Every structure is written in C-alpha cells, then in structure tokens.
Amino acid sequence: MVDHNSTSISLRNLLFHLTDICLYIKPPEWKAKEQANDQHSLYVFSSGNGSLHINHKLYHLSLDTKCYIASPGTVVQIENLTDAPLQYYHITFTAIRVGNTTHETFTDNIIPGQNEFTMQHFSRFISLAEELHSNKHHISDIEYFRQHLRFQELMGLFFEHNLYSGQSYIIAQSVENTIQYLQNNFMHKVSVKQLAEQANVPQWQYTPIFQKLTGKKPLDYLNELRINHSKEWLVRSDEPLRKIARRVGFEDEFYFNRRFRQTTNMSPRQYANSMRHNNHVKDWTGHEVAIPEQPKRVVFHSEVFGDLLALGISAIGCGYSFLAQTLFNDHVLSVEDVGFPINCEKLSAMKPDLIIFSNADENQYEKISQIAPTITFNSFAPLEQRLLTLGEWFNRKHLAEQWLDNYHAKAISMWKQLDSEIKPGETASVLIFDHGKRLFVMGASGFSSALYHPLGFHPVDKIQKVLDLGEGFTEISIASLPEYAGDRIFMLLPENTVSRTAAQDLMNDPLWHLLPAVHNGYVYILEANEWNYGDALMSEKVLDMLPNLLQKSTSKQQ
C-alpha cells in the first residue's frame, strides 16, 4: 500500500470525462495481445480468474476487492487462466488538468506509482459499472448527462477508497479482518461487541463500516453464513434439526427454523426433500447446482428463447429485448418480461423454480440465485451444444438429438439445393450498425450462425478469429471493412433511427462501392429485428428463407 498522503495528485485541478465502457466475456485459456492504451483505462473484473500485465508487471487478478487503472501509453495484456469465462469491464476516460488560464490533457498516472487499487465497497463499485454499461447507448442529451454523473460517482467512490488517510485505511482493514474471522468461525458464538473489540474499533463505528463493506449488518451477515452452510448439512445428513442448527452456530432450533424460512420461503426439511429429488448439474460458469427434475415455473433469460421452444419447454418469464417478436408472438402471450438487466423484485414475485441466465456476471448471479436455483447458459455456444445441454437439464436429451438430426438433414438438403448458386469456398459476412453509429460484424451469434456450414458459406479469416474466440460479434471500424467483407454481405438494418441512418450512409459511401460483394450485386438487406437471432427455431426458419433470397439475387445477375 502506498502512502496516499504523499501523492502529488490534486483532485481540485482534475476533471474526468467518460469515453466508453465495454463488457467483455472471454473464453477459457484466452490470451489477449499486448496493446497500448491511448486513454486512461479502468479495468474491473467481475468473474473468472487470470492475470493482468501492465507495462510487463504481473498482477494476479483479485475479484471483489481490486480494480486496475492504466494511464495513456501503458502496455496492457490480459489472460484467462481458468476453464471458466473471464468477465470484465473496460472503462476508458480522459483527464483534464484545469489551470487558472489554460487547460491541458493529463496523461500521468491518476495516483502516482500505482496501478492496482483496493475497493472496500466493491459491490457498489461493480453496481455502478453495470449501470454505466446498461445505459451507455442512450443518446438524448439528458441521458448523456446522467451517464456522466454515474461515472463521476464511480470515480468518487474510487478516490474515497484510495485517497483516504492512513488511519481510515487501517480501520477499514481491521473491520475487513473480522469479516474473514466470521467466515472461518461462523459456528461459534459471536457478538458485535466481540467483533468490534477484535477490530479495536468502537462498536458505534464498527457496524456502519461493516455494513459499508458487506452491504449487511454484522448479525445479518453471520446468519446468512450459517443458513448457507446449513443447506449443505441438510442435503447430505439425516441428523436431527437441533444438531444441524448447532453445527452451524444456532443454539435454538426454533430460531434456526424461523430464520431459514425467512431466507428460503420453506422449512429446513422441505428444502432438504426438494434438493434430494433434484438433478445436480454443472453450468456454463462452473456452478454446481441442484435443479428440479421437472421444473414447472422456468424463467429463461437468454436471446436463444427458440432453443427452449424447440424442445417443447414453456417458460413463465424471459427478457423481451431478446425476442424476435414476429416469430415468437404466439408463444409469449403468457410469458412475463423480467427486464434487462433482470428486475429482481419482479423475478422474486413470479416464484420461479428454475432460472436460466445467459450471463457470466457473478454479481447478478449471486442476487438472482437467492430467489431460485439458477444456472448459467452460454447462448454463444454452437446450436448443437446448446440443445444437448438443455436436453440434459430437462430430461429431454432424446428429443434434442432427434431435433438436431432433422435440422442437420434439412441443412444438408438446403445447401445441396444451392450447390449451383454458391461457389466452393465462397465467403459471407453479416454486418449491423447498433448502439448509435457503431459498426459490428456478427460472429457466433445471430443470423450468421446459420450461414456458416461445410456445404455453405465460409467466414473470412478475420471473422474466423472472432468465431475461434467464441465471441458473438465484434466492433469494427469502417476503414477496416474490406478486411471483414466476404464474397456476399448480409446487411441487417436495425430499428433504431440513428443506426439505420448510419447503415444507409455507409451504403452510399465510396468505400462501400469498392467492395467485391457490392460490385457483384451480392448484398442482401434484412431487418435485424426479424432475422438477427441464432436460436433453434430461427436457424430453421433461415433454412427455409435462404434459397429464395439467394436465387433471386442470382437471377438478377443473369
């Protein structure tokens, strides 16, 4: 820890301006190339594990406690060292030093001599990052202003935790040590007075600091620890409740029973019986979860809703922003929208017995998994892998295999039908403008997932790299478009007016008319809201649509 009192930074003379925030989910054993930052960069890791090199100095990532800042010109490299996805936010911003008569860009380290920083109230810090990311695409002036207010709050939290006095840091560290003590000694009798004395902090001061660090009062935090450990004993042991209660630190069996009901909405024995009749599965991000053998109230928060429908599984909730409305209208009349991000209050009121969550965000997972058994699902995985996974979870593996056999047979038949229309090795690209005037090329998700086939179209080399990384899409510059453009281009037009206009502007740009696909008349314009989905039902619909689309194009050339 550096001596914060000796730093030369003066917040009175610095202004901070948010440039962008991106959320990345990187696959196992992924390793980035070294890259020099052109702006200040703040890295916040929310799940997974790995390493971060800043100017070749190694930092082993510390989740839930640390963040990292690199100044302009700093060389950064990130590596995922585990078999689970690595998720992180990359926030870029500029700093301006304000003088009496002049302003200048500030490019030095925000806090001299340091890149790794402790965040005592990490849950609030990551929550602000989530809000920044979820609101980054608002384009009205007032929303733009509110976004910068959120960023200022995040930076204020950062400085509050890293420019405080040495005495404040020592106190916070002392309270944090007692949190670790609770995690190791939850089964023993513990009082707030005892914890405060151990931290050498007055009791009136101890509780507010503890609550700021954990979001809970000390005894509530302790009871939650005990309840969570009791769940393990309830599932694996037939001991009387009084023994299990005492094992985890409850002296009173009746108090244990009451607190357990308050936390789980069921008695300890009801919980044990329900868990013993469940399937135990390992999800996308490595959680081992007991799920019902025949769930009745499923919330499926994923953009591949058609995967569920293909297996004849109904849901009570989903994220409407994920759905291709024209295809699913008849199937979602009784399905409630739980929002994006998920509205936990609404989700809890629905009383689901299983939640499927296509996100590697551990902070949000922790919140919703308190409501019902929750499993993460990789919506960017290949169609076959997704359907077989769902088939195993819902005891419909045979149905999944049958559906896939029929789909593959139909795909082979369709591509053979187009054998005279498509040259061997012909490439294709799918482009879309989104989030304003930003250009993306689709990879493992959306419409492109149905295009790439051994008998059909192939990705260009640049897109193949996106697919190899398991990424659903990647943002590209207009200048780099020739490197990503295939022999055929499928341009998806979004509903957003700004993005739609940007697409039309590109198609009037001289660079666009130099592309071989444009010159040869192999450009196809599709509505993104109808076609940019990669789920099972949409993939099947693409097989029905493509021959007509491509053969019309060929007849025009003749």
Secondary structure, DSSP 8 states (H G I E B T S, - for coil): ---GGG----GGGEEEEEEEEEEEEE-TT-B---EE-SSEEEEEEEES-EEEEETTEEEE--TTTEEEEE-TT-EEEEEE-SSS-EEEEEEEEEEEEE-SS-EEE--S-SSTT--EEE-TTHHHHHHHHHHHHHTTT--SHHHHHHHHHHHHHHHHHHHHHHSS-HHHHHHHHHHHHHHHHHHHHTTS---HHHHHHHHT--HHHHHHHHHHHHSS-HHHHHHHHHHHHHHHHHHH----HHHHHHHTT-S-HHHHHHHHHHHHSS-HHHHHHHHHTEEEEE-TTS-EEEEESS-SSEEEESS-HHHHHHTT---SEE-GGG--HHHHGGGSTT-EE-TTTT-HHHHHHT--SEEEE----HHHHHHHTTTS-EEE--TTS-HHHHHHHHHHHTT-HHHHHHHHHHHHHHHHHHHHHTTTTS-TT-BEEEEEEETTTEEEEE-SSGGGGGTB-TTSBB--HHHHHHHHTT-SEEEE-GGGHHHH--SEEEEEE-SSHHHHHHHHHHTTSHHHHTSHHHHTT-EEEEEHHHH---SHHHHHHHHHHHHHHHHHHHHHH-
